[in-house]
Each structure stands twice: as structure tokens, then as C-alpha cells.
């Protein structure tokens, strides 16, 4: 994951062309007062790996069962 300062438009374009996915925004505080907005990016391969890991952990803890039929709530 990486953060790119919002003012760095050339860097933003580069990372997006390279396939990095924007996942949110944050604010960095410098010298205790100056707030600078930044965009957070994750590499697509890393994102896939993280999602796969989360799914595997959910299966291990029985939080998710892909084979289970939906419950009838009538």
C-alpha cells in the first residue's frame, strides 16, 4: 500500500496506469499543523492476495460457508 499526496497529479496518473487501485483518502499532518490530503493505493496483486487471505480466514472461523444454502426466513 502507498499514499500519494493529492497535489502530486503526475504520480497519481503513473500509479493508476500501472494498475494500482485507489482505496481511499487520508490526511497527513506535517509539523503539527499543516494538513495535506493524500490518496491511498494498493497494488492489484496485493489486493487479490489480501482478499483471498480474508476469505480463507473467514472459512476457518466458520464466518463464511460458500456451500451453505440461504436460510428460509418465512
Order of alpha helices (4+ residues) and beta strands (2+ residues): beta-alpha-beta-beta-alpha
